Amino acid sequence: MLTLFQPFRLKEISKDLGSAPGMKLLDGNSESNIKRLSLLKTSIAFLIFFSLVLSPSYAQQDAWSYTDDEQHPGKQETLDAEDWAEIMDSPPSAEDYDPFESFNRFIFGLNEFIDMILIDPLSRMYHDLVPEFGRERVGYALRNLSEPVVFANNILQGDLEGARVTLGRFVVNSTLGLAGLFDVSTDLDLPYKKEDFGLTLASWGVEAGPYLVLPILGPSNARDAWGRAGDYAMDPINWWSYHYKKGFYSYIRTGVQVLDAKTENLELMEELKDNSIDYYATLRAWYYERRKDLMHEKEEREALDTPRPDDDDE
Amino acid sequence: MLKKLLFIGVVLLAGLHGTMATVEGEKAEIFMTDIGNKVINLLTDKSISQQERASQFQHILETKFDVRAIGKFVLGRYWKHASKEEKEKFLALFKASTVASYATRFSEYSSEKFEVVGSRTEKDGGVTVLTRIVRPNGQAILIDWKIFEKKGELRIYDVILEGISMSITQRSEYAAVIQQGGGKVQALITALEKKTGKPIS
């Protein structure tokens, strides 16, 4: 199953890889890392709050795409009737709503750098040292551990059928599937359907908001960023490890999630990068489309927005 | 005009007679199975050169897809602003870059299976054929193909990978490139030339 955006969802607090045994990349005991962790969470929360409060109102979302392009900054150009007709003709590209683009591009560059010096080499090592069979087991086990959060989101969305399936998956995979190592549920007609708090918020009618590239975490938007925070808070594994002061189990799991997600998608991401002119814009579009797909809105959109035959024109 | 009326007539009839729509779906499924087999043969044939393979891909692209319509869509609102020359240049480069990107994707091919899973008639008169590529390790990638009939033959208008439309994402990317280049289509043409290594004079 192509879990394209697992890396972005699960690249949680990977700097805390430093406290996992054997890693001497970051100094400090888990206490100071917890402090750093809360500082990071606070700054992310501030950033998101800032973007929600101060971003252009959604009513202006349409206007944004059109008044800026093809104009020199600072120069006002009046649009005549023909221009307006043309603008109204083509639907606004909501997937391009990115008022913080220059800042996002900066963070994006930063993430690429961290990727290059840290995540990428680690994931290649993982890929080379652990055989496919082993990596698959790890992937499935991790996914099983995330089912409780999926379940919580199913309930919050009022999706009882989904909740039933998720519960079934968790029970079957944990027992028959040997603690989640094997995904037997899919063959029993209980397919995996990812749910997270960002999607739950979407189901409650919360708009996506401006596109955001989060440090380390990658592509997101204002709503989904809150979603990640929500998921992190809802995760029973995190409760357990914080309660029993075994913080580093949580970190290890996160670290392995990062590795697993990154390694699984290594080829795809590389190929995407090589084939795109503007990798930032490509990922932005992919993220938007991926979220739309997970929200089931595609059926309505599909009929309106694809290439189709028309009379040959000039 | 007459063609349009005929087309509308067919679509209406398809609505009245469910079976007609099913036939459309079946036709499209056969169409895709056919293409799938062609491509797999192309990939597994180790005797032909990389050049030959690329040129055969191009042939498939030209005959089974509607490159002009896709290119026009992908250029989005900038199509109307482009001069005739820019349009032609862009379409040529778009074709070349598409062939190149699929060629690299397929170079890693190794005994994946291509299965047509089903089809779905859409409200806009097209048919979506659902297919699946099954990798040797058992994992499957879902790909949908949006097909319309044009001038009596079936053509592919969009490729949807795991729910993500390639045309829409590409349109978004190209729009960003054009915007970064000051709103000029030429900026995109230059970028594509660099990418494909093929200056079009």
Contacts between the chains, C-beta under 8 A, distances in Angstrom:
chain1	res1	chain2	res2	distance
A	1	B	139	6.3
A	1	B	140	7.6
A	2	B	139	7.8
A	2	B	141	5.6
A	2	B	162	4.9
A	4	B	162	6.8
A	69	B	178	7.9
A	69	B	179	5.3
A	69	B	183	5.1
A	70	B	81	7.7
A	70	B	182	7.8
A	70	B	183	3.3
A	71	B	183	7.4
A	86	B	77	7.2
A	86	B	80	6.4
A	87	B	77	7.7
A	90	B	76	6.6
A	90	B	77	4.6
A	93	B	76	7.4
A	93	B	171	7.6
A	93	B	172	6.3
A	93	B	175	6.5
A	95	B	168	7.2
A	95	B	169	8.0
A	95	B	172	5.2
A	96	B	172	5.8
A	96	B	175	6.3
A	96	B	176	7.1
A	132	B	137	6.2
A	136	B	137	7.3
A	267	B	108	7.0
A	271	B	101	7.9
A	271	B	104	6.6
A	271	B	105	6.1
A	274	B	104	6.8
A	275	B	97	7.8
A	275	B	100	7.8
A	275	B	101	4.1
A	275	B	104	7.1
A	276	B	173	6.0
A	277	B	173	6.7
A	277	B	174	7.8
A	277	B	177	5.3
A	277	B	188	7.8
A	277	B	191	4.7
A	277	B	192	7.1
A	277	B	195	5.9
A	278	B	173	5.4
A	278	B	176	5.0
A	278	B	177	5.2
A	278	B	180	7.2
A	280	B	176	7.6
A	281	B	172	6.2
A	281	B	173	4.5
A	281	B	175	7.7
A	281	B	176	3.4
A	281	B	177	7.1
A	282	B	169	6.5
A	282	B	172	7.8
A	282	B	173	4.7
A	284	B	172	7.0
A	284	B	176	7.7
A	285	B	168	6.9
A	285	B	169	3.9
A	285	B	170	7.9
A	285	B	171	8.0
A	285	B	172	3.6
A	285	B	173	6.0
A	286	B	164	5.9
A	286	B	169	5.6
A	288	B	172	7.8
A	289	B	163	7.2
A	289	B	164	4.3
A	289	B	165	6.4
A	289	B	168	6.2
A	289	B	169	5.8
A	290	B	162	7.9
A	290	B	163	7.1
A	290	B	164	5.9
A	293	B	162	7.5
A	293	B	163	3.3
A	293	B	164	6.5
A	294	B	163	7.8
A	298	B	163	6.4
A	302	B	122	6.8
A	302	B	128	7.7
A	302	B	165	7.9
A	303	B	122	5.6
A	303	B	123	4.4
A	303	B	124	4.9
A	304	B	124	7.7
A	305	B	165	7.8
A	305	B	168	6.4
A	306	B	73	7.4
A	306	B	124	7.8
A	306	B	126	7.6
A	306	B	146	5.3
A	306	B	157	6.1
A	306	B	158	4.6
A	306	B	165	6.6
A	306	B	167	6.3
A	306	B	168	7.6
A	307	B	66	7.2
A	307	B	69	4.9
A	307	B	70	4.7
A	307	B	72	7.2
A	307	B	73	3.6
A	307	B	74	7.5
A	307	B	146	7.8
A	307	B	157	4.5
A	307	B	158	5.8
A	307	B	167	5.3
A	308	B	69	6.7
A	308	B	73	8.0
A	308	B	124	6.5
A	308	B	126	6.7
A	308	B	148	5.8
A	308	B	157	5.9
A	309	B	66	6.3
A	309	B	69	5.8
A	309	B	148	5.0
A	309	B	149	7.8
A	309	B	150	4.2
A	309	B	155	7.3
A	309	B	157	7.2
A	310	B	69	6.7
A	312	B	68	7.3
A	314	B	84	6.0
A	314	B	87	7.7
